[in-house]
Structures are given as structure tokens and as C-alpha cells.
């Protein structure tokens, strides 16, 4: 099943929801904004990122890969009657989530057997549902982050500004040194996964990578030193670049730097400061 591809140039002034359900938003007035159980429209036309990221790959990536993960996640949550308004709220506690009372099945039991259904009885989510949330829920969040951190090269500055720029300098020395460190981490990551810049609760910025569809939001699965709120995300799966760059991950990363949405990075950093009271 393919979902329709939606484009929108007037991108919402918001940011990727933070861990445990918090989110990024406008720098002047941070507002909670989670990741809903559907794909957000892109803030650019597919051809806007040419020649760095090609429109054919972007179309397949958004229209097929990301859409498939959303479809699988929705089906799995529907099976256990788990209603979710903010997908990020599931990430820190996947293994401890309780299965909600089975309302639909209870109603069916009542209508057929004419007996009063049991209510308020909860049990852990089935293991296969936990795995689905980790894989497909993680993929939905990760891809949403990836799209939000992209912008046409003529629509974004060459780096972060304000307190975000100051934090980069304090942590990494210069923006160039940060790029070198981030690129090295992405290149050294074996296999599929993601590269992140994370704002930790102690205000420290850390570069890390995760395997498959894990992300720094998954407190149960990532090292405590990598837990925090992402303020930059890079997809390292080959489907993100193979059509144009084949197996040349370095060429893909070098091109990606040309279309990083630095305005969004600065806003994300501001929201994280607000969340932690920094």
C-alpha cells in the first residue's frame, strides 16, 4: 500500500518531539508537539535537494520505506487496541508498556455471551508487539527526524546560530571539527542504522550511532551516555543513498551536509534547553 506524497513549502515552525513525549517547537515559544501516527508532509519539494539528494531516492524513501513502517505500526497497535496520540511516548518504556483493556473484544463478548466483560485488567504487551514498536515505531520517529533536518541549500544558513552555535564551539571546538567527528562516527558505524547529535540532560552534546531503527529515545536499549534528545539525525541505511551513491557512504554524507536544516538544529537546541531548564 502506498500513501500519497504530500509537499508543503510552508513548514511548521516546530521540532522533533523529545524523549518521553516532549517535543521541539518554535524557538520563541516552545510548544509540545509529538509525532503522530501518520507521516508529516515534507517541507520541501523532492527536486529541491538536487543534486545532493536525488528526487528518485527521496520519493522511494518517503513514499515507500517510511510509509510501510507507519502502516505496520498502525496495524500492530490496532491489534491490541492501543491508542497513541504521540508515538514518542512509547519509546522510553517499550518493554514495560501494559496492554490496555480490550474494549472491542469485551463488547463482542458481552453481545454474544450476554455476560459482563472484565474491565481494568492489564497485562504486558505481547513480545511481538514490543518488537513492532521498537522496529516500526522507531523507524517512524527516525525518518520523521531525518525529513525535518533537511532543507534546500538556499533556504538554510551554513551552520547553527545563537546559543546553539556557542554550544557547538564549546563542545567540539569549531563547526568544522564537529562535522569531522560526526562524519567519522557515521563512517565507522557498521551496517544499517542512524547517526545522531544528542542533547543530554546534563547539557552535554554527544555524537552517537544506533543500529537498525533504534534511537536515543529508547532508554531501555541505549547506553545511558547516549540517552537524550536528538538535535540532528542522519539515515545510514543504504536505501537512503544507494541509487545515487551506490556503496559510497562517504559521498552521501558529504552531500547530506549541503542540505542540513541548520535553522531546525538551532530551534531543536533551544527547545531542549527549555525542557531541561538550561
C-alpha atoms as a printed R data frame, in Angstrom:
    type eleno elety resid chain resno       x       y      z
1   ATOM     1    CA   UNK     A     1   0.000   0.000  0.000
2   ATOM     2    CA   UNK     A     2   1.379   3.363 -0.991
3   ATOM     3    CA   UNK     A     3   0.458   6.529  0.810
4   ATOM     4    CA   UNK     A     4   0.061   9.779 -1.137
5   ATOM     5    CA   UNK     A     5   3.098  12.009 -1.156
6   ATOM     6    CA   UNK     A     6   2.353  15.453  0.234
7   ATOM     7    CA   UNK     A     7   4.535  18.504 -0.239
8   ATOM     8    CA   UNK     A     8   4.435  21.742  1.712
9   ATOM     9    CA   UNK     A     9   6.873  24.641  1.473
10  ATOM    10    CA   UNK     A    10   5.435  26.465  4.450
11  ATOM    11    CA   UNK     A    11   6.947  24.131  7.012
12  ATOM    12    CA   UNK     A    12   5.553  24.289 10.537
13  ATOM    13    CA   UNK     A    13   7.891  26.094 12.918
14  ATOM    14    CA   UNK     A    14   8.263  23.115 15.196
15  ATOM    15    CA   UNK     A    15  10.733  20.410 16.015
16  ATOM    16    CA   UNK     A    16  11.113  16.702 16.560
17  ATOM    17    CA   UNK     A    17   9.385  15.567 19.748
18  ATOM    18    CA   UNK     A    18  11.793  14.846 22.502
19  ATOM    19    CA   UNK     A    19  12.113  11.762 24.561
20  ATOM    20    CA   UNK     A    20   9.296  10.710 26.828
21  ATOM    21    CA   UNK     A    21   6.748  12.615 24.801
22  ATOM    22    CA   UNK     A    22   8.225  16.127 24.919
23  ATOM    23    CA   UNK     A    23   8.980  17.821 21.645
24  ATOM    24    CA   UNK     A    24  10.668  20.580 19.817
25  ATOM    25    CA   UNK     A    25   8.831  23.627 18.633
26  ATOM    26    CA   UNK     A    26   9.278  27.282 17.831
27  ATOM    27    CA   UNK     A    27  12.335  28.844 19.428
28  ATOM    28    CA   UNK     A    28  10.488  31.940 20.660
29  ATOM    29    CA   UNK     A    29   7.695  29.981 22.315
30  ATOM    30    CA   UNK     A    30   8.348  26.260 22.704
31  ATOM    31    CA   UNK     A    31   5.241  24.140 22.445
32  ATOM    32    CA   UNK     A    32   4.736  20.406 22.874
33  ATOM    33    CA   UNK     A    33   4.405  18.597 19.570
34  ATOM    34    CA   UNK     A    34   4.631  14.858 19.365
35  ATOM    35    CA   UNK     A    35   4.984  12.657 16.327
36  ATOM    36    CA   UNK     A    36   1.518  11.500 15.302
37  ATOM    37    CA   UNK     A    37   0.640   8.120 13.884
38  ATOM    38    CA   UNK     A    38   0.917   9.323 10.309
39  ATOM    39    CA   UNK     A    39   3.534  10.840  8.038
40  ATOM    40    CA   UNK     A    40   4.101  14.549  8.153
41  ATOM    41    CA   UNK     A    41   4.188  16.402  4.839
42  ATOM    42    CA   UNK     A    42   7.675  17.243  3.658
43  ATOM    43    CA   UNK     A    43   8.848  20.843  3.990
44  ATOM    44    CA   UNK     A    44  10.421  20.775  0.532
45  ATOM    45    CA   UNK     A    45   9.722  19.555 -2.974
46  ATOM    46    CA   UNK     A    46  11.583  16.374 -3.903
47  ATOM    47    CA   UNK     A    47  13.703  18.117 -6.509
48  ATOM    48    CA   UNK     A    48  14.690  20.907 -4.099
49  ATOM    49    CA   UNK     A    49  17.565  18.881 -2.665
50  ATOM    50    CA   UNK     A    50  19.149  18.112 -6.039
51  ATOM    51    CA   UNK     A    51  21.905  17.468 -6.891
52  ATOM    52    CA   UNK     A    52  22.879  16.404 -3.370
53  ATOM    53    CA   UNK     A    53  19.973  14.083 -2.594
54  ATOM    54    CA   UNK     A    54  18.179  12.882 -5.691
55  ATOM    55    CA   UNK     A    55  14.409  13.086 -6.052
56  ATOM    56    CA   UNK     A    56  14.012   9.460 -7.098
57  ATOM    57    CA   UNK     A    57  15.617   8.158 -3.909
58  ATOM    58    CA   UNK     A    58  13.693  10.640 -1.754
59  ATOM    59    CA   UNK     A    59  10.396   9.590 -3.314
60  ATOM    60    CA   UNK     A    60  11.017   5.895 -2.687
61  ATOM    61    CA   UNK     A    61  12.394   6.608  0.769
62  ATOM    62    CA   UNK     A    62   9.399   8.675  1.904
63  ATOM    63    CA   UNK     A    63   6.637   7.191 -0.226
64  ATOM    64    CA   UNK     A    64   7.520   3.511  0.265
65  ATOM    65    CA   UNK     A    65  10.039   2.820  3.055
66  ATOM    66    CA   UNK     A    66   8.736   5.286  5.634
67  ATOM    67    CA   UNK     A    67   5.104   4.723  4.668
68  ATOM    68    CA   UNK     A    68   5.494   0.952  5.091
69  ATOM    69    CA   UNK     A    69   6.781   1.351  8.640
70  ATOM    70    CA   UNK     A    70   3.820   3.572  9.537
71  ATOM    71    CA   UNK     A    71   1.406   1.040  8.064
72  ATOM    72    CA   UNK     A    72   2.939  -1.831 10.049
73  ATOM    73    CA   UNK     A    73   2.985   0.177 13.278
74  ATOM    74    CA   UNK     A    74  -0.662   1.191 12.921
75  ATOM    75    CA   UNK     A    75  -1.713  -2.400 12.293
76  ATOM    76    CA   UNK     A    76   0.166  -3.721 15.314
77  ATOM    77    CA   UNK     A    77  -1.175  -1.072 17.692
78  ATOM    78    CA   UNK     A    78  -4.695  -1.588 16.381
79  ATOM    79    CA   UNK     A    79  -4.452  -5.307 17.051
80  ATOM    80    CA   UNK     A    80  -4.005  -4.686 20.782
81  ATOM    81    CA   UNK     A    81  -6.351  -1.671 20.777
82  ATOM    82    CA   UNK     A    82  -3.575   0.666 21.861
83  ATOM    83    CA   UNK     A    83  -4.476   4.252 21.024
84  ATOM    84    CA   UNK     A    84  -1.481   6.558 20.554
85  ATOM    85    CA   UNK     A    85  -1.528  10.281 20.009
86  ATOM    86    CA   UNK     A    86   2.223  10.758 20.334
87  ATOM    87    CA   UNK     A    87   4.421   7.896 19.136
88  ATOM    88    CA   UNK     A    88   7.430   9.216 21.048
89  ATOM    89    CA   UNK     A    89   5.637   8.483 24.324
90  ATOM    90    CA   UNK     A    90   6.111   4.762 23.609
91  ATOM    91    CA   UNK     A    91   9.857   4.851 23.084
92  ATOM    92    CA   UNK     A    92  11.318   5.052 26.636
93  ATOM    93    CA   UNK     A    93   9.149   2.234 28.019
94  ATOM    94    CA   UNK     A    94   8.568  -0.323 25.263
95  ATOM    95    CA   UNK     A    95   9.266  -3.315 27.493
96  ATOM    96    CA   UNK     A    96   7.093  -2.078 30.340
97  ATOM    97    CA   UNK     A    97   4.040  -0.945 28.386
98  ATOM    98    CA   UNK     A    98   0.825  -2.571 29.551
99  ATOM    99    CA   UNK     A    99  -1.784  -3.891 27.207
100 ATOM   100    CA   UNK     A   100  -4.933  -1.771 27.553
101 ATOM   101    CA   UNK     A   101  -8.305  -3.345 28.419
102 ATOM   102    CA   UNK     A   102  -9.671  -4.995 25.300
103 ATOM   103    CA   UNK     A   103 -12.722  -2.813 24.832
104 ATOM   104    CA   UNK     A   104 -13.790  -4.043 21.408
105 ATOM   105    CA   UNK     A   105 -13.395  -7.690 22.356
106 ATOM   106    CA   UNK     A   106 -15.183  -7.124 25.663
107 ATOM   107    CA   UNK     A   107 -18.124  -5.569 23.854
108 ATOM   108    CA   UNK     A   108 -18.191  -8.522 21.459
109 ATOM   109    CA   UNK     A   109 -18.129 -10.946 24.384
110 ATOM   110    CA   UNK     A   110 -20.991  -9.094 26.032
111 ATOM   111    CA   UNK     A   111 -23.118  -9.113 22.914
112 ATOM   112    CA   UNK     A   112 -22.543 -12.800 22.237
113 ATOM   113    CA   UNK     A   113 -22.462 -14.296 25.724
114 ATOM   114    CA   UNK     A   114 -24.552 -11.614 27.426
115 ATOM   115    CA   UNK     A   115 -22.093 -11.519 30.293
116 ATOM   116    CA   UNK     A   116 -20.428  -8.518 31.864
117 ATOM   117    CA   UNK     A   117 -16.957  -8.032 30.377
118 ATOM   118    CA   UNK     A   118 -13.935  -7.801 32.635
119 ATOM   119    CA   UNK     A   119 -12.527  -4.282 32.841
120 ATOM   120    CA   UNK     A   120  -9.337  -2.756 34.135
121 ATOM   121    CA   UNK     A   121  -7.329  -5.946 33.613
122 ATOM   122    CA   UNK     A   122  -3.914  -5.193 32.154
123 ATOM   123    CA   UNK     A   123  -1.038  -7.369 31.056
124 ATOM   124    CA   UNK     A   124   2.279  -6.628 29.317
125 ATOM   125    CA   UNK     A   125   2.128  -6.122 25.586
126 ATOM   126    CA   UNK     A   126   2.877  -9.297 23.623
127 ATOM   127    CA   UNK     A   127   6.532  -9.609 22.723
128 ATOM   128    CA   UNK     A   128   5.777  -9.367 19.013
129 ATOM   129    CA   UNK     A   129   4.026  -6.029 19.581
130 ATOM   130    CA   UNK     A   130   7.000  -4.754 21.602
131 ATOM   131    CA   UNK     A   131   9.283  -5.733 18.742
132 ATOM   132    CA   UNK     A   132   6.990  -3.980 16.273
133 ATOM   133    CA   UNK     A   133   7.020  -0.778 18.302
134 ATOM   134    CA   UNK     A   134  10.799  -0.886 18.543
135 ATOM   135    CA   UNK     A   135  11.268  -1.555 14.826
136 ATOM   136    CA   UNK     A   136   8.416   0.244 13.092
137 ATOM   137    CA   UNK     A   137   7.775   2.885 15.757
138 ATOM   138    CA   UNK     A   138  11.481   3.633 15.882
139 ATOM   139    CA   UNK     A   139  11.617   3.835 12.104
140 ATOM   140    CA   UNK     A   140   8.685   6.249 12.011
141 ATOM   141    CA   UNK     A   141  10.308   8.573 14.547
142 ATOM   142    CA   UNK     A   142  13.744   8.304 12.949
143 ATOM   143    CA   UNK     A   143  12.504   9.045  9.463
144 ATOM   144    CA   UNK     A   144  10.383  11.946 10.682
145 ATOM   145    CA   UNK     A   145  13.522  13.375 12.272
146 ATOM   146    CA   UNK     A   146  15.516  12.817  9.101
147 ATOM   147    CA   UNK     A   147  12.996  14.769  6.973
148 ATOM   148    CA   UNK     A   148  12.781  17.622  9.472
149 ATOM   149    CA   UNK     A   149  16.542  18.127  9.408
150 ATOM   150    CA   UNK     A   150  16.645  18.564  5.631
151 ATOM   151    CA   UNK     A   151  16.246  21.815  3.717
152 ATOM   152    CA   UNK     A   152  17.148  23.178  0.273
153 ATOM   153    CA   UNK     A   153  20.668  24.641  0.405
154 ATOM   154    CA   UNK     A   154  19.385  28.134 -0.412
155 ATOM   155    CA   UNK     A   155  16.879  28.008  2.458
156 ATOM   156    CA   UNK     A   156  19.243  27.334  5.340
157 ATOM   157    CA   UNK     A   157  22.357  29.028  6.783
158 ATOM   158    CA   UNK     A   158  25.752  27.354  6.793
159 ATOM   159    CA   UNK     A   159  25.559  26.396 10.459
160 ATOM   160    CA   UNK     A   160  23.668  26.880 13.722
161 ATOM   161    CA   UNK     A   161  23.299  30.291 15.283
162 ATOM   162    CA   UNK     A   162  22.888  31.863 18.690
163 ATOM   163    CA   UNK     A   163  23.313  29.650 21.737
164 ATOM   164    CA   UNK     A   164  23.353  26.563 19.529
165 ATOM   165    CA   UNK     A   165  26.462  27.832 17.731
166 ATOM   166    CA   UNK     A   166  28.061  28.641 21.083
167 ATOM   167    CA   UNK     A   167  27.329  25.131 22.368
168 ATOM   168    CA   UNK     A   168  28.875  23.562 19.263
169 ATOM   169    CA   UNK     A   169  32.040  25.614 19.733
170 ATOM   170    CA   UNK     A   170  32.272  24.780 23.429
171 ATOM   171    CA   UNK     A   171  31.795  21.058 22.874
172 ATOM   172    CA   UNK     A   172  33.639  20.437 19.609
173 ATOM   173    CA   UNK     A   173  35.921  23.420 19.071
174 ATOM   174    CA   UNK     A   174  34.520  24.553 15.732
175 ATOM   175    CA   UNK     A   175  31.700  23.589 13.413
176 ATOM   176    CA   UNK     A   176  34.247  22.007 11.078
177 ATOM   177    CA   UNK     A   177  35.573  19.856 13.879
178 ATOM   178    CA   UNK     A   178  32.037  18.804 14.755
179 ATOM   179    CA   UNK     A   179  31.385  17.801 11.142
180 ATOM   180    CA   UNK     A   180  34.578  15.768 11.074
181 ATOM   181    CA   UNK     A   181  33.650  13.949 14.278
182 ATOM   182    CA   UNK     A   182  30.070  13.309 13.150
183 ATOM   183    CA   UNK     A   183  31.227  12.070  9.747
184 ATOM   184    CA   UNK     A   184  33.766   9.754 11.365
185 ATOM   185    CA   UNK     A   185  31.099   8.251 13.635
186 ATOM   186    CA   UNK     A   186  28.775   7.711 10.680
187 ATOM   187    CA   UNK     A   187  31.528   6.142  8.598
188 ATOM   188    CA   UNK     A   188  32.638   3.850 11.418
189 ATOM   189    CA   UNK     A   189  29.126   2.580 12.052
190 ATOM   190    CA   UNK     A   190  28.892  -0.970 10.741
191 ATOM   191    CA   UNK     A   191  25.783  -1.916  8.821
192 ATOM   192    CA   UNK     A   192  22.410  -0.179  8.828
193 ATOM   193    CA   UNK     A   193  21.463   2.395 11.411
194 ATOM   194    CA   UNK     A   194  21.455   6.077 12.272
195 ATOM   195    CA   UNK     A   195  23.873   8.800 13.336
196 ATOM   196    CA   UNK     A   196  22.758  11.359 15.918
197 ATOM   197    CA   UNK     A   197  23.739  14.508 17.707
198 ATOM   198    CA   UNK     A   198  22.126  14.261 21.130
199 ATOM   199    CA   UNK     A   199  21.421  16.904 23.764
200 ATOM   200    CA   UNK     A   200  21.749  15.106 27.092
201 ATOM   201    CA   UNK     A   201  20.014  16.043 30.364
202 ATOM   202    CA   UNK     A   202  23.381  17.289 31.679
203 ATOM   203    CA   UNK     A   203  23.558  19.789 28.781
204 ATOM   204    CA   UNK     A   204  26.383  17.879 27.078
205 ATOM   205    CA   UNK     A   205  26.213  17.368 23.312
206 ATOM   206    CA   UNK     A   206  27.225  13.876 22.230
207 ATOM   207    CA   UNK     A   207  27.606  12.181 18.872
208 ATOM   208    CA   UNK     A   208  26.396   8.611 18.714
209 ATOM   209    CA   UNK     A   209  25.011   5.971 16.361
210 ATOM   210    CA   UNK     A   210  22.306   3.343 16.774
211 ATOM   211    CA   UNK     A   211  21.732   0.068 14.981
212 ATOM   212    CA   UNK     A   212  18.740  -0.707 12.798
213 ATOM   213    CA   UNK     A   213  15.818   1.531 13.850
214 ATOM   214    CA   UNK     A   214  16.833   2.247 17.458
215 ATOM   215    CA   UNK     A   215  17.158   5.864 18.579
216 ATOM   216    CA   UNK     A   216  18.347   7.810 21.653
217 ATOM   217    CA   UNK     A   217  14.741   7.975 22.840
218 ATOM   218    CA   UNK     A   218  14.799   4.259 23.677
219 ATOM   219    CA   UNK     A   219  16.009   4.460 27.237
220 ATOM   220    CA   UNK     A   220  15.749   0.683 27.707
221 ATOM   221    CA   UNK     A   221  18.026  -0.087 24.772
222 ATOM   222    CA   UNK     A   222  20.673   2.648 24.515
223 ATOM   223    CA   UNK     A   223  23.655   3.321 26.738
224 ATOM   224    CA   UNK     A   224  22.863   5.953 29.384
225 ATOM   225    CA   UNK     A   225  25.610   8.124 27.950
226 ATOM   226    CA   UNK     A   226  23.731   8.306 24.641
227 ATOM   227    CA   UNK     A   227  20.278   8.982 26.088
228 ATOM   228    CA   UNK     A   228  18.865  12.413 25.415
229 ATOM   229    CA   UNK     A   229  17.055  14.480 22.830
230 ATOM   230    CA   UNK     A   230  18.328  14.403 19.235
231 ATOM   231    CA   UNK     A   231  19.089  17.688 17.528
232 ATOM   232    CA   UNK     A   232  20.414  16.169 14.297
233 ATOM   233    CA   UNK     A   233  19.715  12.854 12.554
234 ATOM   234    CA   UNK     A   234  21.281  11.035  9.594
235 ATOM   235    CA   UNK     A   235  19.912   7.876  7.987
236 ATOM   236    CA   UNK     A   236  22.703   5.342  7.361
237 ATOM   237    CA   UNK     A   237  20.567   2.658  5.710
238 ATOM   238    CA   UNK     A   238  21.650   2.002  2.127
239 ATOM   239    CA   UNK     A   239  18.158   2.659  0.806
240 ATOM   240    CA   UNK     A   240  18.769   6.323  1.715
241 ATOM   241    CA   UNK     A   241  21.539   6.699 -0.840
242 ATOM   242    CA   UNK     A   242  22.248   3.568 -2.886
243 ATOM   243    CA   UNK     A   243  20.548   4.636 -6.139
244 ATOM   244    CA   UNK     A   244  22.783   7.700 -6.455
245 ATOM   245    CA   UNK     A   245  25.889   6.890 -4.450
246 ATOM   246    CA   UNK     A   246  25.958   3.068 -4.589
247 ATOM   247    CA   UNK     A   247  28.029   1.872 -1.629
248 ATOM   248    CA   UNK     A   248  29.918   5.152 -1.290
249 ATOM   249    CA   UNK     A   249  28.619   6.224  2.119
250 ATOM   250    CA   UNK     A   250  31.212   8.976  2.396
251 ATOM   251    CA   UNK     A   251  29.998  10.683 -0.789
252 ATOM   252    CA   UNK     A   252  26.430  10.520  0.542
253 ATOM   253    CA   UNK     A   253  27.422  12.055  3.882
254 ATOM   254    CA   UNK     A   254  29.400  14.834  2.199
255 ATOM   255    CA   UNK     A   255  26.353  15.635  0.058
256 ATOM   256    CA   UNK     A   256  23.998  15.475  3.049
257 ATOM   257    CA   UNK     A   257  25.934  18.213  4.810
258 ATOM   258    CA   UNK     A   258  24.901  20.531  1.953
259 ATOM   259    CA   UNK     A   259  21.202  20.156  2.803
260 ATOM   260    CA   UNK     A   260  21.206  20.063  6.609
261 ATOM   261    CA   UNK     A   261  18.471  22.290  8.016
262 ATOM   262    CA   UNK     A   262  20.574  24.351 10.421
263 ATOM   263    CA   UNK     A   263  17.639  26.578 11.306
264 ATOM   264    CA   UNK     A   264  15.916  23.496 12.619
265 ATOM   265    CA   UNK     A   265  19.013  22.408 14.533
266 ATOM   266    CA   UNK     A   266  19.090  25.780 16.305
267 ATOM   267    CA   UNK     A   267  15.391  25.552 17.155
268 ATOM   268    CA   UNK     A   268  15.781  21.999 18.424
269 ATOM   269    CA   UNK     A   269  18.645  23.085 20.653
270 ATOM   270    CA   UNK     A   270  16.524  25.919 22.050
271 ATOM   271    CA   UNK     A   271  13.648  23.575 22.837
272 ATOM   272    CA   UNK     A   272  15.965  21.139 24.600
273 ATOM   273    CA   UNK     A   273  17.304  23.954 26.768
274 ATOM   274    CA   UNK     A   274  13.758  24.844 27.702
275 ATOM   275    CA   UNK     A   275  12.788  21.280 28.523
276 ATOM   276    CA   UNK     A   276  15.750  20.804 30.852
277 ATOM   277    CA   UNK     A   277  15.626  24.300 32.287
278 ATOM   278    CA   UNK     A   278  19.000  25.234 30.855
